[in-house]
Amino acid sequence: MKITSMIVLPMKVPYLCDIGAPFSTTEHLGAVAVLLRTDAGLVGENLLIAVNGKRLSVLVEMIRSLEPLIVGRDPLLAAGFFEDARLDTRHLGSTGVSLIGIGAIDGALLDLRARAASMPVHRLLGAMREKVPAYYSGALWLHVGLDELQKTARRIVERGYWGMKLRVGPGSLASQIDRVRAVREAVGSEVRLLIDSNQRLDEQQALRLGRALGSWDIHWFEEPVDARDHAGEARLAAALDVPIASGESAFSHDEFRLMIEHRCADILMPDVQRVGGPTEFLRIGQLAAASNVRVSGHTAPEMTLSLMACLPNGDCLEVMPWATPCYAEQVRVEGGFAHASPRPGWGHALDPAALRRFALETVDL
């Protein structure tokens, strides 16, 4: 079997939920569908999220530039693509746009291999489980008032989620704790509450808030300071009882290795689309496992779920519904868990009708 062509389709997708700051100025998600066609009639799929779409064209051209490295390959001998692509793009740096482009194709390759084996990705990789604790992340933003926070939090519990993410900011300590208190009172003590400051705090603000969070049974305190400040993260992780989560803004296993060595976080949060696709995501997961550090994948639940099911140190799955309109099937959440699909490949196929509707270019699917 050989890959005969690659389709790269830029799209503008409407958001189905409030996306919160700093993205609230846009009503559409930028996305790129990558389809690998073969001479056996099989097609491998992947979807890359570009959030507000401002640099969508850059990502599209990066992926298309890699076409000579993927067309003609046997997808069952796919490891060579990742290494060849890293070598071919090293003049642009080892992270960032080049790595995101490589990862977009890497994800389609894994989907294709699983489809060729008539197996879901998680079983092809040798999963440890078929369900992962799931928390909802598409609500409870910083601009939401206390009454609405409570109403929304109760709806999330009714939908069967294990936990939910609440955003906090640099306002007064009392006002931020009021937000935590409101949600905790609304959902009770059994539902997990995850706190995210989206890098908005300085170290002293984060220290004060982190200490105050200790009274509210918080699962983690995410990105309390600038994610590039690994020394600050490490000091907070050492000083606070509440676990620190970070890593969504990190690229490649090299940066995660440094985060592990410096003990920057109790839970690492690689984003499969930013770190170079599933190949690099699993490397990061294995590095973390060797150091007894937990991992929780960031966004893209349609793909991340299958990978999290394979990690012995997997913590929980973020369900962010940004790309939901592009898929024919949604991630199933019941009884607090996201259940891995039994269907071949990623298990959540892209919807051809949706791709045509959202496409910015005309293409034969």
Contacts in CASP RR format, 6 or more apart in sequence:
PFRMAT RR
TARGET T0000
AUTHOR 0000-0000-0000
METHOD contacts of the structure
MODEL  1
MKITSMIVLPMKVPYLCDIGAPFSTTEHLGAVAVLLRTDAGLVGENLLIA
VNGKRLSVLVEMIRSLEPLIVGRDPLLAAGFFEDARLDTRHLGSTGVSLI
GIGAIDGALLDLRARAASMPVHRLLGAMREKVPAYYSGALWLHVGLDELQ
KTARRIVERGYWGMKLRVGPGSLASQIDRVRAVREAVGSEVRLLIDSNQR
LDEQQALRLGRALGSWDIHWFEEPVDARDHAGEARLAAALDVPIASGESA
FSHDEFRLMIEHRCADILMPDVQRVGGPTEFLRIGQLAAASNVRVSGHTA
PEMTLSLMACLPNGDCLEVMPWATPCYAEQVRVEGGFAHASPRPGWGHAL
DPAALRRFALETVDL
1 38 0 8 1.000
1 39 0 8 1.000
1 40 0 8 1.000
1 42 0 8 1.000
1 74 0 8 1.000
1 75 0 8 1.000
1 76 0 8 1.000
1 116 0 8 1.000
2 38 0 8 1.000
2 39 0 8 1.000
2 72 0 8 1.000
2 73 0 8 1.000
2 74 0 8 1.000
3 36 0 8 1.000
3 37 0 8 1.000
3 38 0 8 1.000
3 70 0 8 1.000
3 71 0 8 1.000
3 72 0 8 1.000
3 73 0 8 1.000
3 74 0 8 1.000
3 75 0 8 1.000
3 112 0 8 1.000
4 37 0 8 1.000
4 38 0 8 1.000
4 39 0 8 1.000
4 71 0 8 1.000
4 72 0 8 1.000
5 36 0 8 1.000
5 37 0 8 1.000
5 71 0 8 1.000
6 34 0 8 1.000
6 35 0 8 1.000
6 36 0 8 1.000
6 37 0 8 1.000
6 64 0 8 1.000
6 67 0 8 1.000
6 70 0 8 1.000
6 71 0 8 1.000
6 105 0 8 1.000
7 33 0 8 1.000
7 34 0 8 1.000
7 35 0 8 1.000
7 37 0 8 1.000
7 363 0 8 1.000
7 365 0 8 1.000
8 32 0 8 1.000
8 33 0 8 1.000
8 34 0 8 1.000
8 60 0 8 1.000
8 63 0 8 1.000
8 64 0 8 1.000
9 32 0 8 1.000
9 33 0 8 1.000
9 34 0 8 1.000
9 35 0 8 1.000
9 355 0 8 1.000
9 359 0 8 1.000
9 360 0 8 1.000
9 361 0 8 1.000
9 363 0 8 1.000
9 365 0 8 1.000
10 30 0 8 1.000
10 31 0 8 1.000
10 32 0 8 1.000
10 56 0 8 1.000
10 57 0 8 1.000
10 60 0 8 1.000
10 359 0 8 1.000
10 360 0 8 1.000
10 361 0 8 1.000
11 30 0 8 1.000
11 31 0 8 1.000
11 32 0 8 1.000
11 33 0 8 1.000
11 326 0 8 1.000
11 355 0 8 1.000
11 358 0 8 1.000
11 359 0 8 1.000
11 360 0 8 1.000
12 28 0 8 1.000
12 29 0 8 1.000
12 30 0 8 1.000
12 31 0 8 1.000
12 53 0 8 1.000
12 358 0 8 1.000
12 360 0 8 1.000
13 28 0 8 1.000
13 29 0 8 1.000
13 30 0 8 1.000
13 31 0 8 1.000
13 322 0 8 1.000
13 323 0 8 1.000
13 325 0 8 1.000
13 326 0 8 1.000
13 358 0 8 1.000
14 27 0 8 1.000
14 28 0 8 1.000
14 29 0 8 1.000
14 325 0 8 1.000
14 358 0 8 1.000
15 26 0 8 1.000
15 27 0 8 1.000
15 28 0 8 1.000
15 29 0 8 1.000
15 322 0 8 1.000
16 321 0 8 1.000
16 322 0 8 1.000
16 324 0 8 1.000
16 325 0 8 1.000
17 138 0 8 1.000
17 139 0 8 1.000
17 321 0 8 1.000
17 322 0 8 1.000
18 24 0 8 1.000
18 138 0 8 1.000
18 139 0 8 1.000
18 141 0 8 1.000
18 144 0 8 1.000
19 26 0 8 1.000
19 138 0 8 1.000
19 141 0 8 1.000
19 322 0 8 1.000
20 141 0 8 1.000
20 142 0 8 1.000
20 143 0 8 1.000
20 167 0 8 1.000
21 141 0 8 1.000
21 142 0 8 1.000
21 143 0 8 1.000
21 198 0 8 1.000
22 198 0 8 1.000
23 51 0 8 1.000
23 52 0 8 1.000
24 141 0 8 1.000
24 143 0 8 1.000
25 52 0 8 1.000
26 52 0 8 1.000
26 53 0 8 1.000
28 52 0 8 1.000
28 53 0 8 1.000
29 49 0 8 1.000
29 50 0 8 1.000
29 51 0 8 1.000
29 52 0 8 1.000
29 53 0 8 1.000
29 322 0 8 1.000
29 323 0 8 1.000
30 49 0 8 1.000
30 50 0 8 1.000
30 51 0 8 1.000
30 52 0 8 1.000
30 53 0 8 1.000
30 56 0 8 1.000
31 47 0 8 1.000
31 48 0 8 1.000
31 49 0 8 1.000
31 50 0 8 1.000
31 323 0 8 1.000
31 326 0 8 1.000
31 358 0 8 1.000
32 47 0 8 1.000
32 48 0 8 1.000
32 50 0 8 1.000
32 56 0 8 1.000
32 59 0 8 1.000
32 60 0 8 1.000
32 63 0 8 1.000
32 104 0 8 1.000
33 45 0 8 1.000
33 46 0 8 1.000
33 47 0 8 1.000
33 48 0 8 1.000
33 326 0 8 1.000
33 350 0 8 1.000
33 355 0 8 1.000
34 45 0 8 1.000
34 46 0 8 1.000
34 47 0 8 1.000
34 48 0 8 1.000
34 63 0 8 1.000
34 104 0 8 1.000
34 105 0 8 1.000
34 107 0 8 1.000
34 108 0 8 1.000
35 43 0 8 1.000
35 44 0 8 1.000
35 45 0 8 1.000
35 108 0 8 1.000
35 365 0 8 1.000
36 43 0 8 1.000
36 44 0 8 1.000
36 45 0 8 1.000
36 70 0 8 1.000
36 75 0 8 1.000
36 105 0 8 1.000
36 108 0 8 1.000
36 109 0 8 1.000
36 112 0 8 1.000
37 43 0 8 1.000
37 44 0 8 1.000
38 75 0 8 1.000
38 112 0 8 1.000
40 116 0 8 1.000
42 112 0 8 1.000
42 115 0 8 1.000
42 116 0 8 1.000
43 112 0 8 1.000
43 115 0 8 1.000
44 108 0 8 1.000
44 109 0 8 1.000
44 111 0 8 1.000
44 112 0 8 1.000
44 115 0 8 1.000
44 345 0 8 1.000
45 108 0 8 1.000
45 111 0 8 1.000
45 346 0 8 1.000
45 349 0 8 1.000
45 350 0 8 1.000
46 103 0 8 1.000
46 104 0 8 1.000
46 105 0 8 1.000
46 106 0 8 1.000
46 107 0 8 1.000
46 108 0 8 1.000
46 111 0 8 1.000
46 303 0 8 1.000
46 346 0 8 1.000
47 300 0 8 1.000
47 302 0 8 1.000
47 303 0 8 1.000
47 323 0 8 1.000
47 326 0 8 1.000
47 327 0 8 1.000
47 350 0 8 1.000
48 59 0 8 1.000
48 63 0 8 1.000
48 100 0 8 1.000
48 101 0 8 1.000
48 103 0 8 1.000
48 104 0 8 1.000
48 273 0 8 1.000
49 273 0 8 1.000
49 299 0 8 1.000
49 300 0 8 1.000
49 322 0 8 1.000
49 323 0 8 1.000
50 56 0 8 1.000
50 59 0 8 1.000
51 322 0 8 1.000
55 97 0 8 1.000
56 360 0 8 1.000
58 97 0 8 1.000
59 97 0 8 1.000
59 100 0 8 1.000
59 101 0 8 1.000
59 104 0 8 1.000
62 97 0 8 1.000
62 98 0 8 1.000
62 100 0 8 1.000
62 101 0 8 1.000
63 101 0 8 1.000
63 104 0 8 1.000
63 105 0 8 1.000
66 85 0 8 1.000
66 88 0 8 1.000
66 89 0 8 1.000
66 101 0 8 1.000
66 102 0 8 1.000
66 105 0 8 1.000
69 81 0 8 1.000
69 84 0 8 1.000
69 85 0 8 1.000
69 88 0 8 1.000
70 81 0 8 1.000
70 105 0 8 1.000
70 109 0 8 1.000
73 81 0 8 1.000
75 109 0 8 1.000
75 112 0 8 1.000
75 113 0 8 1.000
75 116 0 8 1.000
76 113 0 8 1.000
76 116 0 8 1.000
78 106 0 8 1.000
78 109 0 8 1.000
78 110 0 8 1.000
78 113 0 8 1.000
79 279 0 8 1.000
81 105 0 8 1.000
81 106 0 8 1.000
81 109 0 8 1.000
82 102 0 8 1.000
82 106 0 8 1.000
82 279 0 8 1.000
82 280 0 8 1.000
85 102 0 8 1.000
85 105 0 8 1.000
86 94 0 8 1.000
86 99 0 8 1.000
86 102 0 8 1.000
89 98 0 8 1.000
89 99 0 8 1.000
89 102 0 8 1.000
92 98 0 8 1.000
94 252 0 8 1.000
94 254 0 8 1.000
95 251 0 8 1.000
95 252 0 8 1.000
95 255 0 8 1.000
96 251 0 8 1.000
96 274 0 8 1.000
99 251 0 8 1.000
99 252 0 8 1.000
99 274 0 8 1.000
99 275 0 8 1.000
99 276 0 8 1.000
99 280 0 8 1.000
100 273 0 8 1.000
100 274 0 8 1.000
100 276 0 8 1.000
101 276 0 8 1.000
102 276 0 8 1.000
102 277 0 8 1.000
103 273 0 8 1.000
103 276 0 8 1.000
103 277 0 8 1.000
103 278 0 8 1.000
103 279 0 8 1.000
103 280 0 8 1.000
104 273 0 8 1.000
104 277 0 8 1.000
106 276 0 8 1.000
106 277 0 8 1.000
106 278 0 8 1.000
106 279 0 8 1.000
106 280 0 8 1.000
107 272 0 8 1.000
107 277 0 8 1.000
107 278 0 8 1.000
107 303 0 8 1.000
110 121 0 8 1.000
110 278 0 8 1.000
110 279 0 8 1.000
110 345 0 8 1.000
110 346 0 8 1.000
111 121 0 8 1.000
111 345 0 8 1.000
111 346 0 8 1.000
113 124 0 8 1.000
114 120 0 8 1.000
114 121 0 8 1.000
114 124 0 8 1.000
114 344 0 8 1.000
114 345 0 8 1.000
114 346 0 8 1.000
115 344 0 8 1.000
115 345 0 8 1.000
117 124 0 8 1.000
117 344 0 8 1.000
118 344 0 8 1.000
119 344 0 8 1.000
119 345 0 8 1.000
120 306 0 8 1.000
120 340 0 8 1.000
120 341 0 8 1.000
120 342 0 8 1.000
120 343 0 8 1.000
120 344 0 8 1.000
120 345 0 8 1.000
120 346 0 8 1.000
120 347 0 8 1.000
121 278 0 8 1.000
121 303 0 8 1.000
121 306 0 8 1.000
121 307 0 8 1.000
121 345 0 8 1.000
121 346 0 8 1.000
121 347 0 8 1.000
122 130 0 8 1.000
122 305 0 8 1.000
122 306 0 8 1.000
122 307 0 8 1.000
122 309 0 8 1.000
122 310 0 8 1.000
122 340 0 8 1.000
124 345 0 8 1.000
125 282 0 8 1.000
125 306 0 8 1.000
125 307 0 8 1.000
125 310 0 8 1.000
126 310 0 8 1.000
127 306 0 8 1.000
127 309 0 8 1.000
127 310 0 8 1.000
127 340 0 8 1.000
128 309 0 8 1.000
128 310 0 8 1.000
128 311 0 8 1.000
128 312 0 8 1.000
129 309 0 8 1.000
130 309 0 8 1.000
130 339 0 8 1.000
130 340 0 8 1.000
131 309 0 8 1.000
131 337 0 8 1.000
131 338 0 8 1.000
131 339 0 8 1.000
131 340 0 8 1.000
132 305 0 8 1.000
132 308 0 8 1.000
132 309 0 8 1.000
132 314 0 8 1.000
132 316 0 8 1.000
132 317 0 8 1.000
132 337 0 8 1.000
132 338 0 8 1.000
132 340 0 8 1.000
133 162 0 8 1.000
133 163 0 8 1.000
133 192 0 8 1.000
133 315 0 8 1.000
133 316 0 8 1.000
133 317 0 8 1.000
133 336 0 8 1.000
133 337 0 8 1.000
133 338 0 8 1.000
134 161 0 8 1.000
134 162 0 8 1.000
134 163 0 8 1.000
134 301 0 8 1.000
134 316 0 8 1.000
134 317 0 8 1.000
134 319 0 8 1.000
134 331 0 8 1.000
134 333 0 8 1.000
134 336 0 8 1.000
134 337 0 8 1.000
134 338 0 8 1.000
135 161 0 8 1.000
135 162 0 8 1.000
135 163 0 8 1.000
135 164 0 8 1.000
135 165 0 8 1.000
135 192 0 8 1.000
135 194 0 8 1.000
135 316 0 8 1.000
135 317 0 8 1.000
135 318 0 8 1.000
135 319 0 8 1.000
136 156 0 8 1.000
136 159 0 8 1.000
136 161 0 8 1.000
136 163 0 8 1.000
136 164 0 8 1.000
136 165 0 8 1.000
136 319 0 8 1.000
137 164 0 8 1.000
137 165 0 8 1.000
137 299 0 8 1.000
137 318 0 8 1.000
137 319 0 8 1.000
137 320 0 8 1.000
138 165 0 8 1.000
138 319 0 8 1.000
138 320 0 8 1.000
138 321 0 8 1.000
139 152 0 8 1.000
139 156 0 8 1.000
139 164 0 8 1.000
140 149 0 8 1.000
140 152 0 8 1.000
140 153 0 8 1.000
140 164 0 8 1.000
140 165 0 8 1.000
140 166 0 8 1.000
140 167 0 8 1.000
140 183 0 8 1.000
141 167 0 8 1.000
142 167 0 8 1.000
142 168 0 8 1.000
142 169 0 8 1.000
142 198 0 8 1.000
144 152 0 8 1.000
146 178 0 8 1.000
146 179 0 8 1.000
146 182 0 8 1.000
149 166 0 8 1.000
149 179 0 8 1.000
149 182 0 8 1.000
149 183 0 8 1.000
149 186 0 8 1.000
150 182 0 8 1.000
150 183 0 8 1.000
150 185 0 8 1.000
150 186 0 8 1.000
151 186 0 8 1.000
153 164 0 8 1.000
153 183 0 8 1.000
153 186 0 8 1.000
153 187 0 8 1.000
154 186 0 8 1.000
154 187 0 8 1.000
156 163 0 8 1.000
156 164 0 8 1.000
156 187 0 8 1.000
157 164 0 8 1.000
157 187 0 8 1.000
157 191 0 8 1.000
159 333 0 8 1.000
160 333 0 8 1.000
160 334 0 8 1.000
160 335 0 8 1.000
160 336 0 8 1.000
161 191 0 8 1.000
161 319 0 8 1.000
161 333 0 8 1.000
161 336 0 8 1.000
162 191 0 8 1.000
162 192 0 8 1.000
162 316 0 8 1.000
162 335 0 8 1.000
162 336 0 8 1.000
162 337 0 8 1.000
163 187 0 8 1.000
163 191 0 8 1.000
163 192 0 8 1.000
163 193 0 8 1.000
163 194 0 8 1.000
163 219 0 8 1.000
163 316 0 8 1.000
163 336 0 8 1.000
164 183 0 8 1.000
164 187 0 8 1.000
164 191 0 8 1.000
164 192 0 8 1.000
164 193 0 8 1.000
164 194 0 8 1.000
165 194 0 8 1.000
165 195 0 8 1.000
165 196 0 8 1.000
165 222 0 8 1.000
165 318 0 8 1.000
166 179 0 8 1.000
166 180 0 8 1.000
166 183 0 8 1.000
166 193 0 8 1.000
166 194 0 8 1.000
166 195 0 8 1.000
166 196 0 8 1.000
167 195 0 8 1.000
167 196 0 8 1.000
167 197 0 8 1.000
167 198 0 8 1.000
168 176 0 8 1.000
168 179 0 8 1.000
168 180 0 8 1.000
168 195 0 8 1.000
168 196 0 8 1.000
168 197 0 8 1.000
168 209 0 8 1.000
169 176 0 8 1.000
169 197 0 8 1.000
169 198 0 8 1.000
169 200 0 8 1.000
169 201 0 8 1.000
170 200 0 8 1.000
170 201 0 8 1.000
170 202 0 8 1.000
170 205 0 8 1.000
173 208 0 8 1.000
173 209 0 8 1.000
173 212 0 8 1.000
176 209 0 8 1.000
176 212 0 8 1.000
177 209 0 8 1.000
177 212 0 8 1.000
177 213 0 8 1.000
177 216 0 8 1.000
180 193 0 8 1.000
180 195 0 8 1.000
180 213 0 8 1.000
180 216 0 8 1.000
180 218 0 8 1.000
181 216 0 8 1.000
183 193 0 8 1.000
184 193 0 8 1.000
184 216 0 8 1.000
184 217 0 8 1.000
187 193 0 8 1.000
189 217 0 8 1.000
192 219 0 8 1.000
192 316 0 8 1.000
193 216 0 8 1.000
193 217 0 8 1.000
193 218 0 8 1.000
193 219 0 8 1.000
194 218 0 8 1.000
194 219 0 8 1.000
194 220 0 8 1.000
194 222 0 8 1.000
194 245 0 8 1.000
195 213 0 8 1.000
195 218 0 8 1.000
195 220 0 8 1.000
195 221 0 8 1.000
195 222 0 8 1.000
195 242 0 8 1.000
196 222 0 8 1.000
196 223 0 8 1.000
197 206 0 8 1.000
197 209 0 8 1.000
197 221 0 8 1.000
197 222 0 8 1.000
197 223 0 8 1.000
197 224 0 8 1.000
197 225 0 8 1.000
198 222 0 8 1.000
198 223 0 8 1.000
199 223 0 8 1.000
199 224 0 8 1.000
199 225 0 8 1.000
199 226 0 8 1.000
199 227 0 8 1.000
199 249 0 8 1.000
201 209 0 8 1.000
201 224 0 8 1.000
201 225 0 8 1.000
202 225 0 8 1.000
203 225 0 8 1.000
203 229 0 8 1.000
203 232 0 8 1.000
203 235 0 8 1.000
203 236 0 8 1.000
206 221 0 8 1.000
206 224 0 8 1.000
206 225 0 8 1.000
206 236 0 8 1.000
207 236 0 8 1.000
207 239 0 8 1.000
207 240 0 8 1.000
209 221 0 8 1.000
209 224 0 8 1.000
210 221 0 8 1.000
210 224 0 8 1.000
210 236 0 8 1.000
210 240 0 8 1.000
210 242 0 8 1.000
211 240 0 8 1.000
213 221 0 8 1.000
213 242 0 8 1.000
214 241 0 8 1.000
214 242 0 8 1.000
218 242 0 8 1.000
219 243 0 8 1.000
219 316 0 8 1.000
220 242 0 8 1.000
220 243 0 8 1.000
220 244 0 8 1.000
220 245 0 8 1.000
220 266 0 8 1.000
220 267 0 8 1.000
221 236 0 8 1.000
221 240 0 8 1.000
221 242 0 8 1.000
221 243 0 8 1.000
221 244 0 8 1.000
221 245 0 8 1.000
222 244 0 8 1.000
222 245 0 8 1.000
222 246 0 8 1.000
222 269 0 8 1.000
223 245 0 8 1.000
223 246 0 8 1.000
223 247 0 8 1.000
223 248 0 8 1.000
223 249 0 8 1.000
224 233 0 8 1.000
224 236 0 8 1.000
224 244 0 8 1.000
225 232 0 8 1.000
225 233 0 8 1.000
225 236 0 8 1.000
227 233 0 8 1.000
227 246 0 8 1.000
227 247 0 8 1.000
227 248 0 8 1.000
227 249 0 8 1.000
227 250 0 8 1.000
228 249 0 8 1.000
230 258 0 8 1.000
230 259 0 8 1.000
230 262 0 8 1.000
230 264 0 8 1.000
231 262 0 8 1.000
232 264 0 8 1.000
233 244 0 8 1.000
233 246 0 8 1.000
233 259 0 8 1.000
233 262 0 8 1.000
233 264 0 8 1.000
233 265 0 8 1.000
234 262 0 8 1.000
234 263 0 8 1.000
234 264 0 8 1.000
236 244 0 8 1.000
237 243 0 8 1.000
237 244 0 8 1.000
237 263 0 8 1.000
237 264 0 8 1.000
237 265 0 8 1.000
237 266 0 8 1.000
238 263 0 8 1.000
243 265 0 8 1.000
243 266 0 8 1.000
243 267 0 8 1.000
244 264 0 8 1.000
244 265 0 8 1.000
244 266 0 8 1.000
244 267 0 8 1.000
245 265 0 8 1.000
245 266 0 8 1.000
245 267 0 8 1.000
245 268 0 8 1.000
245 269 0 8 1.000
245 296 0 8 1.000
246 259 0 8 1.000
246 264 0 8 1.000
246 265 0 8 1.000
246 267 0 8 1.000
246 268 0 8 1.000
246 269 0 8 1.000
247 256 0 8 1.000
247 259 0 8 1.000
247 265 0 8 1.000
247 268 0 8 1.000
247 269 0 8 1.000
247 270 0 8 1.000
247 271 0 8 1.000
247 298 0 8 1.000
248 269 0 8 1.000
248 270 0 8 1.000
248 271 0 8 1.000
248 274 0 8 1.000
248 298 0 8 1.000
248 299 0 8 1.000
249 274 0 8 1.000
250 256 0 8 1.000
250 259 0 8 1.000
250 270 0 8 1.000
250 274 0 8 1.000
250 275 0 8 1.000
251 274 0 8 1.000
251 275 0 8 1.000
251 276 0 8 1.000
252 275 0 8 1.000
252 276 0 8 1.000
252 280 0 8 1.000
253 275 0 8 1.000
253 280 0 8 1.000
253 283 0 8 1.000
253 284 0 8 1.000
253 287 0 8 1.000
256 268 0 8 1.000
256 270 0 8 1.000
256 275 0 8 1.000
256 284 0 8 1.000
256 287 0 8 1.000
256 288 0 8 1.000
257 287 0 8 1.000
259 265 0 8 1.000
259 268 0 8 1.000
260 268 0 8 1.000
260 287 0 8 1.000
260 288 0 8 1.000
260 291 0 8 1.000
260 293 0 8 1.000
265 293 0 8 1.000
266 293 0 8 1.000
266 294 0 8 1.000
267 293 0 8 1.000
267 294 0 8 1.000
267 295 0 8 1.000
267 296 0 8 1.000
267 315 0 8 1.000
268 284 0 8 1.000
268 285 0 8 1.000
268 288 0 8 1.000
268 293 0 8 1.000
268 294 0 8 1.000
268 295 0 8 1.000
268 296 0 8 1.000
269 295 0 8 1.000
269 296 0 8 1.000
269 297 0 8 1.000
269 298 0 8 1.000
270 280 0 8 1.000
270 281 0 8 1.000
270 284 0 8 1.000
270 285 0 8 1.000
270 295 0 8 1.000
270 297 0 8 1.000
270 298 0 8 1.000
271 297 0 8 1.000
271 298 0 8 1.000
271 299 0 8 1.000
271 300 0 8 1.000
272 278 0 8 1.000
272 281 0 8 1.000
272 297 0 8 1.000
272 298 0 8 1.000
272 300 0 8 1.000
272 303 0 8 1.000
272 304 0 8 1.000
272 307 0 8 1.000
273 299 0 8 1.000
273 300 0 8 1.000
274 298 0 8 1.000
275 281 0 8 1.000
275 284 0 8 1.000
278 303 0 8 1.000
278 307 0 8 1.000
281 297 0 8 1.000
281 304 0 8 1.000
281 307 0 8 1.000
282 307 0 8 1.000
282 310 0 8 1.000
282 311 0 8 1.000
284 295 0 8 1.000
285 295 0 8 1.000
285 311 0 8 1.000
285 313 0 8 1.000
285 314 0 8 1.000
286 311 0 8 1.000
288 294 0 8 1.000
288 295 0 8 1.000
288 313 0 8 1.000
289 295 0 8 1.000
289 311 0 8 1.000
289 312 0 8 1.000
289 313 0 8 1.000
292 313 0 8 1.000
293 313 0 8 1.000
294 313 0 8 1.000
294 314 0 8 1.000
294 315 0 8 1.000
295 308 0 8 1.000
295 311 0 8 1.000
295 313 0 8 1.000
295 314 0 8 1.000
295 315 0 8 1.000
296 308 0 8 1.000
296 314 0 8 1.000
296 315 0 8 1.000
296 316 0 8 1.000
296 317 0 8 1.000
296 318 0 8 1.000
297 304 0 8 1.000
297 307 0 8 1.000
297 308 0 8 1.000
297 317 0 8 1.000
297 318 0 8 1.000
298 304 0 8 1.000
298 318 0 8 1.000
299 318 0 8 1.000
299 320 0 8 1.000
299 322 0 8 1.000
300 320 0 8 1.000
300 323 0 8 1.000
301 317 0 8 1.000
301 318 0 8 1.000
301 319 0 8 1.000
301 320 0 8 1.000
301 331 0 8 1.000
301 338 0 8 1.000
302 323 0 8 1.000
302 327 0 8 1.000
302 331 0 8 1.000
302 346 0 8 1.000
302 347 0 8 1.000
302 348 0 8 1.000
303 346 0 8 1.000
303 348 0 8 1.000
304 317 0 8 1.000
304 318 0 8 1.000
305 317 0 8 1.000
305 331 0 8 1.000
305 338 0 8 1.000
305 340 0 8 1.000
306 340 0 8 1.000
306 346 0 8 1.000
306 347 0 8 1.000
308 314 0 8 1.000
308 317 0 8 1.000
309 340 0 8 1.000
317 338 0 8 1.000
319 331 0 8 1.000
319 333 0 8 1.000
319 338 0 8 1.000
324 330 0 8 1.000
325 354 0 8 1.000
325 358 0 8 1.000
326 350 0 8 1.000
326 351 0 8 1.000
326 354 0 8 1.000
326 355 0 8 1.000
326 358 0 8 1.000
327 348 0 8 1.000
327 349 0 8 1.000
327 350 0 8 1.000
327 351 0 8 1.000
327 354 0 8 1.000
328 348 0 8 1.000
328 349 0 8 1.000
328 350 0 8 1.000
328 351 0 8 1.000
328 354 0 8 1.000
329 341 0 8 1.000
329 343 0 8 1.000
329 347 0 8 1.000
329 348 0 8 1.000
329 349 0 8 1.000
330 348 0 8 1.000
331 338 0 8 1.000
331 348 0 8 1.000
332 338 0 8 1.000
332 339 0 8 1.000
332 341 0 8 1.000
333 339 0 8 1.000
341 347 0 8 1.000
341 348 0 8 1.000
343 349 0 8 1.000
352 365 0 8 1.000
355 365 0 8 1.000
356 365 0 8 1.000
END
